[in-house]
Amino acid sequence: MLSDVDTTLSVAEHVLTCAAIVIGGIWTYRRFIRRREEQWRAELCAVSVRAVALGHGQRYVKAIANLKNTGDVPLYPWWAQSTLQQITPIEEVPQGVDGEIPWPVKARRELSYRGQDWLLEPGETGEVAFDLLIPLDACHVQLHILVYCAAEAPPANEPQLAIPGAGPADND
């Protein structure tokens, strides 16, 4: 009777060892050979910007960013922000600036995708578009685009996310 238990335990040990080797081999193949990780990744593929003088001292700027899901899981864009800062002409030269120069913000736009069914499958590309109005005299500007994504759909009824460095929209 004792030898039957020993034989059963020995067989179980060999089966579990074989299973662990197979599972480890599959994990190694997916992780190091195929470089597959079950996480989301996004890439900003292209940004196009058009500007049109409107009159009354204003310029209309249309910025379009193409976002590509380069990961292995579906990707849900939750929130996006564009900030347009004036480089020249400088209105006021900052005195004693240590580090980054605080360029004046001429326009900021925030978009929320809460409650929407916007999903990017692996390999798909989506478009985020911003409409901005800036003063006509702002001739050299820099554009910053931030897109916050997650691997799950944003809940429609929860309060807005607190994104560090993201202020309220200036030109809604």
C-alpha positions as CSV (number, residue, x, y, z in Angstrom):
1,M,0.0,0.0,0.0
2,L,2.8,2.4,0.9
3,S,4.6,1.6,-2.4
4,D,1.4,2.6,-4.3
5,V,1.3,6.0,-2.6
6,D,5.1,6.5,-3.3
7,T,4.5,5.6,-7.0
8,T,1.5,7.9,-7.3
9,L,3.5,10.8,-5.7
10,S,6.5,10.1,-7.9
11,V,4.3,10.2,-11.1
12,A,2.6,13.4,-9.9
13,E,6.0,15.0,-9.2
14,H,7.2,14.1,-12.7
15,V,4.0,15.3,-14.3
16,L,4.2,18.7,-12.4
17,T,7.9,19.0,-13.3
18,C,7.1,18.5,-17.0
19,A,4.3,21.0,-16.9
20,A,6.5,23.6,-15.2
21,I,9.2,23.1,-17.9
22,V,6.6,23.4,-20.7
23,I,5.0,26.5,-19.1
24,G,8.4,28.1,-18.6
25,G,9.4,27.4,-22.2
26,I,6.2,29.0,-23.5
27,W,6.8,32.0,-21.3
28,T,10.4,32.3,-22.4
29,Y,9.4,32.0,-26.1
30,R,6.7,34.7,-25.8
31,R,8.8,37.1,-23.6
32,F,12.3,36.9,-25.1
33,I,11.9,35.4,-28.6
34,R,8.6,37.0,-29.8
35,R,8.9,39.9,-27.4
36,R,5.2,39.7,-26.5
37,E,4.2,41.3,-23.2
38,E,0.6,41.5,-22.2
39,Q,0.6,45.2,-21.7
40,W,-0.6,48.2,-23.7
41,R,1.7,50.5,-25.6
42,A,1.0,53.5,-27.8
43,E,3.0,55.4,-30.3
44,L,2.4,58.9,-31.7
45,C,2.7,58.2,-35.5
46,A,2.3,61.7,-37.0
47,V,1.1,65.1,-36.1
48,S,-0.2,67.6,-38.7
49,V,-0.9,71.2,-38.0
50,R,-2.7,73.8,-40.2
51,A,-3.1,77.5,-39.4
52,V,-5.5,80.0,-41.0
53,A,-5.6,83.7,-40.2
54,L,-9.3,84.6,-39.4
55,G,-9.1,88.3,-39.0
56,H,-10.0,90.3,-35.8
57,G,-6.4,89.5,-34.7
58,Q,-6.9,85.7,-34.4
59,R,-5.6,82.6,-36.0
60,Y,-7.3,79.2,-36.2
61,V,-5.0,76.2,-35.6
62,K,-6.1,72.6,-36.3
63,A,-3.8,70.0,-34.8
64,I,-4.3,66.3,-35.6
65,A,-2.3,63.6,-33.9
66,N,-2.4,59.9,-35.1
67,L,-2.1,57.5,-32.2
68,K,-1.2,53.8,-32.9
69,N,-1.7,50.9,-30.6
70,T,1.7,49.1,-30.8
71,G,0.9,46.8,-27.8
72,D,-0.7,43.4,-27.6
73,V,-4.0,44.4,-25.8
74,P,-6.8,46.7,-26.7
75,L,-6.2,50.4,-25.8
76,Y,-8.7,52.9,-24.6
77,P,-7.8,56.6,-24.9
78,W,-9.4,58.4,-21.9
79,W,-8.3,62.0,-22.1
80,A,-6.2,64.3,-24.4
81,Q,-4.7,67.8,-24.1
82,S,-3.0,70.1,-26.4
83,T,-1.1,73.2,-25.3
84,L,0.2,75.8,-27.7
85,Q,3.0,78.0,-26.2
86,Q,4.4,81.2,-27.8
87,I,8.2,81.2,-28.4
88,T,8.6,84.6,-30.2
89,P,7.9,87.4,-29.9
90,I,8.4,87.2,-26.2
91,E,6.1,89.5,-24.3
92,E,8.3,89.7,-21.2
93,V,11.9,88.4,-20.8
94,P,11.9,86.2,-17.6
95,Q,14.5,87.4,-15.0
96,G,16.5,84.8,-13.0
97,V,14.9,81.8,-14.7
98,D,16.6,78.6,-13.5
99,G,15.9,75.7,-15.8
100,E,13.0,75.7,-18.3
101,I,11.7,79.0,-19.6
102,P,8.0,79.5,-18.8
103,W,6.8,80.2,-22.3
104,P,3.4,81.9,-22.3
105,V,0.5,79.6,-23.0
106,K,-1.6,80.9,-25.9
107,A,-4.2,78.1,-26.1
108,R,-5.0,74.9,-24.3
109,R,-7.7,72.4,-25.2
110,E,-8.7,69.3,-23.3
111,L,-10.8,66.4,-24.7
112,S,-12.5,63.7,-22.6
113,Y,-13.5,60.4,-24.0
114,R,-15.4,59.2,-20.9
115,G,-18.6,57.3,-21.7
116,Q,-17.5,56.9,-25.4
117,D,-16.7,53.6,-27.0
118,W,-13.3,54.5,-28.5
119,L,-11.2,51.4,-28.7
120,L,-7.9,50.8,-30.5
121,E,-7.2,47.2,-31.2
122,P,-3.5,46.1,-31.5
123,G,-2.1,47.6,-34.7
124,E,-5.0,50.1,-35.2
125,T,-4.5,53.8,-35.5
126,G,-6.8,56.5,-34.2
127,E,-6.9,60.3,-34.6
128,V,-7.1,63.0,-32.0
129,A,-8.0,66.4,-33.3
130,F,-7.7,69.8,-31.6
131,D,-9.2,73.2,-32.7
132,L,-7.4,76.2,-31.2
133,L,-7.6,79.9,-31.5
134,I,-4.4,82.0,-30.9
135,P,-3.5,85.7,-31.4
136,L,-2.4,86.5,-34.9
137,D,0.9,88.0,-33.6
138,A,2.1,84.7,-32.1
139,C,4.3,83.6,-35.0
140,H,6.7,81.1,-33.5
141,V,4.9,78.6,-31.3
142,Q,5.4,75.1,-29.9
143,L,2.7,72.5,-29.6
144,H,2.5,69.9,-26.9
145,I,0.1,67.0,-27.1
146,L,-0.6,64.6,-24.2
147,V,-2.9,61.6,-24.6
148,Y,-3.8,59.5,-21.5
149,C,-4.6,55.8,-22.4
150,A,-5.5,52.7,-20.4
151,A,-6.1,49.1,-21.0
152,E,-9.8,49.4,-19.9
153,A,-12.7,51.5,-20.9
154,P,-13.2,54.8,-18.9
155,P,-16.2,54.7,-16.7
156,A,-18.7,57.4,-17.7
157,N,-19.9,58.3,-14.2
158,E,-16.7,58.8,-12.3
159,P,-15.1,62.2,-11.8
160,Q,-12.4,63.5,-14.1
161,L,-8.9,62.2,-13.7
162,A,-6.3,64.4,-12.0
163,I,-3.5,64.5,-14.5
164,P,-0.3,66.1,-13.2
165,G,0.4,69.4,-15.0
166,A,-2.9,69.5,-16.7
167,G,-4.8,72.7,-16.1
168,P,-8.3,73.7,-17.1
169,A,-9.1,74.3,-20.7
170,D,-8.5,78.0,-21.7
171,N,-10.6,78.1,-24.9
172,D,-13.5,75.8,-24.8
